[in-house]
Amino acid sequence: MTKAEPAPARHVAIIMDGNGRWAKKRHLPRVLGHQRGVEAVRRAVRGARELGLEALTLYAFSTENWSRPDEEVSDLMSLMKRFILSDLEEFAAAGVRLKIIGDYRAFKPDVVELVDNAIARTQDNIGTTLAVALNYGSRDEIARAATKAAQKGPITPETIGAELDTADMPPLDLLIRTSGEVRLSNFLLWQAAYAEMLFMDVLWPDFTAEHLREALETFAMRERRYGGR
Ligand code: FPP
């Protein structure tokens, strides 16, 4: 009997790790690593569109990242603002829908306003969904979802799943972490239950569309059994 072709990945998530190490290796300030990281974000989003992904979720700022020095937090915020200002039109025109997971309303009002406008500008797009995790922590997301589910009725995996920030997205197929670190760092813990995982030995600023294509090829070769045989 011939084996069925594996279904292509619909939803890929990335823990973009290694900006600091990229800069350190070159004796450059960390902010330059983050700057190059934004360029990798641009390549990843373009790649996701070209490869026909329905959704790409990027871990940009975790609930734990507030503990970084004020200057680094502020650099990351500035980079995000600059990214929206410089790239929104290209992505909006290409059919990308921007979505945020996490409680981004904790950010400064100017960031919140920019993000809200970007969401509104792309809300009717039906191409790739770009979900950016901002002030996101998976345990926090699950606790919020469970609280909402409990207010509506019995708590089951389905009722919790329906309240997660990712509820309107396809199931997570592939979770990638760059830089060689092998942990989830409080990212999409629930959604990763049956996702394939790929830990890539590339620092995030060096990540290209070709890396994404290779990751999808690796995914396509894996056999997913969801606990069955
Ligand atoms: C991890 O590298 C990266 C981050 C904490 C931030 C990721 C943010 C960006 C790529 C830029 C902004 C995002 C968007 C969507 C425009 P690290 O600093 O922890 O690296 P290290 O582990 O090597 O120190």
Residues whose N, C-alpha, C, O or C-beta is under 5 A from the ligand:
A	BS01	FPP	M16 D17 G18 N19 G20 R21 W22 H34 G37 V38 V41 Y59 A60 L79 M80 F83
